[in-house]
Amino acid sequence: MRTTQVQIGLLTIAINQQSRCDRDFLDGLEDGMTGYCECGSKHRTMTVEEVVKLMQGIARNTDACTGESFPRAWVSGFVLGWVTGLNNPDIAHDDPCLSYTQSLVRKHTPLYRELVIQTERSAREERPDTEPLPFR
């Protein structure tokens, strides 16, 4: 099983590359970040009604090539990607050779590791008689 890990803040999502559902989710995640960073980033204020209409529109949308509704995994990934883009607008200006997902992982992985290291240091200072769990 080949997996890809996507780091979003403190959340690590493992994507099984052999799973159609997982690939749909990853595609939706990237499409959501692209949609926000390239189209939606001009929205600095939205009403609840506007957000609900946007998300309902995405859920009702159909694939232009097949005419079929998007898979639920794609829709879930898209919504998470859109919100992730909203919370990480700086990825829109990262290295253009990287996808938004790659930029996000590059941004968040060091932050996560530093948080783990800081937490371990703090735990050792408070309880020097204990050993921290190994970091993978």
C-alpha positions as CSV (number, residue, x, y, z in Angstrom):
1,M,0.0,0.0,0.0
2,R,1.5,3.3,-1.1
3,T,0.4,6.3,1.0
4,T,0.9,10.0,0.8
5,Q,0.7,12.1,4.0
6,V,-0.9,15.6,3.9
7,Q,-0.1,17.8,6.9
8,I,-2.8,20.4,7.8
9,G,-1.8,22.1,11.0
10,L,-1.6,19.4,13.6
11,L,-3.7,16.9,11.5
12,T,-1.9,14.4,9.4
13,I,-4.1,12.7,6.7
14,A,-2.8,9.5,5.2
15,I,-3.9,9.0,1.6
16,N,-3.9,5.4,0.2
17,Q,-2.9,5.9,-3.4
18,Q,-4.6,2.6,-4.4
19,S,-7.9,3.7,-3.0
20,R,-10.2,5.6,-5.5
21,C,-12.0,7.2,-2.6
22,D,-8.7,8.5,-1.1
23,R,-7.5,9.8,-4.5
24,D,-10.9,11.6,-5.0
25,F,-10.5,13.2,-1.6
26,L,-6.9,14.4,-2.4
27,D,-8.1,15.7,-5.8
28,G,-10.9,17.6,-4.0
29,L,-8.5,18.9,-1.4
30,E,-6.2,20.3,-4.1
31,D,-9.2,21.7,-6.2
32,G,-10.6,23.4,-3.1
33,M,-7.3,25.1,-2.2
34,T,-6.9,26.1,-5.9
35,G,-10.5,27.4,-6.0
36,Y,-9.9,29.5,-2.9
37,C,-6.4,30.7,-3.7
38,E,-7.2,31.6,-7.4
39,C,-10.8,32.7,-7.1
40,G,-12.1,33.0,-3.6
41,S,-9.3,34.8,-1.9
42,K,-10.9,38.1,-2.8
43,H,-13.7,37.3,-0.3
44,R,-12.7,38.9,3.0
45,T,-16.2,39.1,4.4
46,M,-18.9,36.6,3.7
47,T,-22.3,36.1,5.3
48,V,-23.4,32.7,6.6
49,E,-25.9,32.5,3.7
50,E,-23.1,33.1,1.2
51,V,-21.0,30.3,2.7
52,V,-23.9,27.9,2.8
53,K,-24.9,28.7,-0.9
54,L,-21.3,28.2,-1.9
55,M,-21.0,24.8,-0.2
56,Q,-24.5,23.7,-1.5
57,G,-23.5,24.7,-5.0
58,I,-20.3,22.5,-4.7
59,A,-22.3,19.6,-3.4
60,R,-24.8,19.9,-6.3
61,N,-22.1,20.4,-8.9
62,T,-21.5,17.9,-11.6
63,D,-18.3,16.8,-13.5
64,A,-18.2,18.7,-16.8
65,C,-16.7,15.7,-18.6
66,T,-19.0,12.9,-17.4
67,G,-22.1,14.9,-16.2
68,E,-22.0,12.8,-13.0
69,S,-22.2,14.2,-9.5
70,F,-18.8,14.6,-7.8
71,P,-18.0,11.7,-5.4
72,R,-18.7,12.5,-1.7
73,A,-15.0,12.1,-1.0
74,W,-14.1,14.7,-3.6
75,V,-16.8,17.1,-2.1
76,S,-15.4,16.5,1.4
77,G,-11.9,17.2,0.2
78,F,-12.9,20.3,-1.7
79,V,-14.6,21.8,1.4
80,L,-11.6,21.0,3.6
81,G,-9.3,22.4,0.9
82,W,-11.4,25.6,0.5
83,V,-11.3,26.2,4.3
84,T,-7.6,25.3,4.4
85,G,-6.9,27.9,1.7
86,L,-8.9,30.4,3.6
87,N,-6.8,29.8,6.7
88,N,-3.5,29.7,4.7
89,P,-3.7,32.4,2.1
90,D,0.1,32.6,1.9
91,I,0.3,29.3,0.0
92,A,-1.1,31.2,-3.0
93,H,2.2,33.0,-3.3
94,D,4.5,30.0,-2.7
95,D,6.8,28.3,-5.2
96,P,4.7,28.1,-8.5
97,C,6.3,24.7,-9.2
98,L,4.6,23.2,-6.2
99,S,0.9,22.3,-5.9
100,Y,-1.1,24.0,-3.2
101,T,-1.1,20.7,-1.3
102,Q,2.7,20.4,-1.5
103,S,3.1,24.0,-0.3
104,L,0.8,23.3,2.6
105,V,2.7,20.2,3.6
106,R,6.0,22.1,3.3
107,K,4.6,24.9,5.5
108,H,3.0,22.7,8.2
109,T,5.4,19.8,8.6
110,P,8.2,22.0,10.2
111,L,5.6,23.7,12.4
112,Y,4.3,20.4,13.6
113,R,7.8,19.0,14.3
114,E,8.8,22.1,16.2
115,L,5.6,21.9,18.3
116,V,6.4,18.3,19.2
117,I,10.0,19.2,20.1
118,Q,8.9,22.1,22.3
119,T,6.3,19.9,24.0
120,E,8.9,17.2,24.7
121,R,11.3,19.8,26.1
122,S,8.6,21.2,28.3
123,A,7.6,17.7,29.5
124,R,11.2,16.9,30.3
125,E,11.6,20.1,32.3
126,E,8.4,19.4,34.3
127,R,9.0,15.7,34.8
128,P,12.7,14.9,34.3
129,D,12.2,11.3,35.5
130,T,10.0,10.4,32.5
131,E,11.0,9.6,28.9
132,P,9.0,11.2,26.0
133,L,7.4,8.9,23.4
134,P,9.6,8.5,20.3
135,F,8.9,10.9,17.4
136,R,8.3,9.2,14.1
